[in-house]
Amino acid sequence: MSIVQLQVRPLILVLAVVACRHGSTPKSEDTVTITHAGSFGEDDEKPPYDKAELTRALGAERAAVAAAQKHIDESLDAGDPDAVFAAQRDLAVRQRFVAALEACEANGRVCPPRLDDPAWSFDIEKDTDPKLDATLRFDVESWRKVAAELHGRACACRTFACVESVGVAIDRLETRPMADVQGDDAATLSIVRARDCLYRLRGKKPTPRVFTTE
């Protein structure tokens, strides 16, 4: 490693620490602004919850964001850069999830198919199948249910590990059905929507942000 690289790496760490201290919202390039207008659930499929449930979920998620920011401050004070890095990545994912809920509430955009935070444990280093509620079979009807669940779980992710592992699960499972089953429109749409959520939660696709005009 060159002397220049050795000098740059500490600077990068310092900048990351400062960002952890002061970054309370997703970066601007992660978002696009939308005007407060429209009806609830404008996407092709209306969510299975009402605005009251959404408002309660938003309150809980905003509290979780505040708790995560406090945890980052405590980790910084403890001098634990690894913990800071992991917590900062998780916080960014949760902030993008909150942004999606806000867009859903205000404009009916990018509404997740579920508001709960379902238990998810999938070791991507092992050659095992993820544990799903749906039966892991690959006929048309079963694959539709598996794909729909993957869509719901992808959009419900609040941590970086969830985003990573759900993405791996989708990559592995979508190759399992026969070609004619893989081409099913309903299942394909669920997989496309699942990946769309994962891209937003990673910050690789803009998340609509709410801008209220007076």
C-alpha positions in Angstrom: 0.0 0.0 0.0 1.4 3.4 -1.0 2.0 6.3 1.5 -0.8 8.3 -0.2 -3.3 5.5 0.4 -2.2 5.3 4.0 -2.8 9.0 4.4 -6.2 9.0 2.7 -7.8 6.1 4.6 -7.8 7.9 8.0 -9.3 11.0 6.3 -12.1 8.8 4.9 -12.8 7.4 8.4 -12.9 10.9 9.9 -15.4 12.0 7.3 -17.5 8.9 7.8 -17.6 9.6 11.6 -18.7 13.2 11.0 -21.4 12.0 8.7 -22.6 9.6 11.4 -22.8 12.4 13.9 -24.7 14.8 11.7 -26.5 12.8 9.0 -30.2 12.4 10.1 -31.8 12.0 6.7 -30.9 10.1 3.6 -28.5 11.8 1.2 -30.1 14.1 -1.3 -29.1 11.9 -4.2 -31.1 9.1 -2.6 -34.3 11.0 -3.0 -36.5 12.9 -5.4 -39.0 15.5 -4.3 -42.7 15.1 -4.9 -45.6 17.5 -4.2 -48.1 16.6 -1.4 -51.1 15.5 -3.5 -52.9 12.3 -4.6 -54.8 9.5 -2.9 -53.7 6.7 -0.6 -52.4 3.6 -2.4 -52.0 4.9 -6.0 -49.9 2.0 -7.1 -51.5 -0.9 -9.1 -52.2 -2.7 -5.8 -53.6 -0.9 -2.8 -51.9 -1.9 0.5 -53.7 -4.1 2.9 -53.7 -1.4 5.6 -55.3 2.0 6.1 -53.9 5.4 6.8 -54.4 5.1 10.6 -52.2 2.0 10.6 -49.7 3.7 8.4 -49.5 6.7 10.7 -48.9 4.5 13.7 -46.1 2.6 11.8 -44.5 5.9 10.9 -44.5 7.1 14.5 -42.8 3.8 15.6 -40.2 4.0 12.8 -39.3 7.6 13.5 -38.7 6.6 17.1 -36.5 3.7 15.9 -34.5 6.2 13.8 -33.9 8.4 16.8 -32.9 5.4 18.8 -30.5 4.3 16.1 -28.9 7.8 15.9 -28.4 7.7 19.7 -26.8 4.3 19.4 -24.4 5.6 16.8 -23.4 8.5 19.1 -22.8 6.1 21.9 -20.6 3.9 19.6 -18.6 6.9 18.6 -18.0 7.9 22.2 -16.9 4.3 22.9 -14.4 4.4 20.0 -15.9 1.4 18.2 -15.6 2.2 14.4 -16.9 -1.2 13.3 -20.0 -0.8 15.4 -20.4 2.8 14.0 -20.1 1.6 10.4 -22.7 -1.2 10.9 -25.1 1.0 12.7 -24.7 3.8 10.1 -25.6 1.4 7.3 -28.6 0.1 9.1 -29.8 3.7 9.9 -29.6 4.6 6.2 -31.8 1.7 5.3 -34.3 2.5 8.0 -34.4 6.2 6.9 -35.2 5.1 3.4 -37.9 2.9 4.6 -39.4 5.8 6.6 -39.2 7.9 3.4 -41.2 5.3 1.5 -43.8 5.3 4.3 -44.0 9.1 4.1 -44.5 9.0 0.3 -47.1 6.4 0.7 -49.0 8.5 3.3 -48.8 11.7 1.3 -49.0 10.5 -2.3 -49.9 6.9 -2.4 -46.4 6.2 -3.9 -44.1 3.2 -3.2 -46.4 1.8 -0.4 -44.8 -1.4 1.0 -47.1 -4.4 0.9 -46.7 -4.9 4.7 -45.9 -2.7 7.7 -44.7 -5.3 10.1 -41.0 -6.2 10.5 -41.1 -10.0 9.9 -38.5 -12.2 11.5 -35.8 -13.0 8.9 -32.7 -15.1 9.3 -30.9 -16.4 6.3 -27.1 -17.1 6.2 -26.0 -16.3 2.7 -22.7 -18.1 3.3 -24.5 -21.5 3.6 -26.0 -23.6 0.8 -29.5 -23.6 2.4 -32.9 -22.3 1.5 -34.4 -19.3 3.3 -37.2 -20.0 5.7 -40.4 -18.6 4.3 -44.0 -18.8 5.5 -45.0 -20.0 2.0 -44.3 -23.6 1.1 -41.1 -23.7 -1.0 -42.4 -25.4 -4.1 -42.1 -24.3 -7.7 -45.3 -25.1 -9.5 -47.1 -22.0 -10.7 -49.4 -21.4 -7.8 -46.7 -22.1 -5.2 -44.1 -19.9 -6.9 -46.6 -17.0 -7.0 -47.0 -17.3 -3.2 -43.2 -17.5 -2.7 -42.6 -14.5 -5.0 -45.3 -12.5 -3.3 -43.7 -13.2 0.1 -40.3 -12.2 -1.1 -41.8 -9.0 -2.4 -43.3 -8.3 1.1 -40.1 -9.1 2.9 -37.9 -7.1 0.6 -40.0 -3.9 1.0 -40.2 -4.4 4.8 -36.4 -4.5 5.4 -35.1 -2.1 8.0 -31.4 -3.3 8.1 -28.6 -3.6 5.6 -28.3 -7.4 6.4 -31.9 -7.9 5.5 -31.5 -6.1 2.2 -28.4 -8.1 1.4 -29.8 -11.5 2.3 -33.3 -11.0 0.8 -31.5 -10.1 -2.4 -29.5 -13.3 -2.3 -32.6 -15.3 -1.5 -34.3 -13.9 -4.6 -31.3 -14.6 -6.8 -31.2 -18.2 -5.7 -34.9 -19.0 -5.7 -35.9 -17.5 -9.0 -33.8 -20.0 -10.9 -35.5 -23.0 -9.4 -38.9 -23.0 -11.2 -39.1 -24.5 -14.7 -38.9 -22.0 -17.5 -42.6 -21.8 -18.1 -43.2 -21.2 -14.4 -40.5 -18.5 -14.3 -42.3 -16.7 -17.0 -45.5 -16.4 -15.0 -46.6 -12.7 -15.1 -47.9 -12.5 -11.5 -44.7 -14.0 -10.0 -42.5 -12.0 -12.3 -44.2 -8.8 -11.2 -43.7 -9.7 -7.6 -40.0 -10.3 -8.1 -39.6 -7.1 -10.1 -41.3 -5.1 -7.3 -39.1 -6.8 -4.7 -35.9 -5.8 -6.4 -37.3 -2.3 -6.9 -37.7 -2.0 -3.1 -34.2 -3.4 -2.5 -32.7 -0.9 -4.9 -34.5 2.0 -3.0 -33.4 0.7 0.4 -29.8 0.4 -0.8 -30.0 4.0 -2.1 -29.5 2.9 -5.7 -32.8 4.3 -6.7 -34.5 7.5 -5.6 -37.1 7.3 -2.9 -39.9 9.9 -3.3 -39.8 12.5 -0.6 -42.7 14.6 0.5 -42.7 18.3 -0.1 -45.8 20.1 1.3 -46.8 23.3 -0.5 -48.5 26.0 1.5 
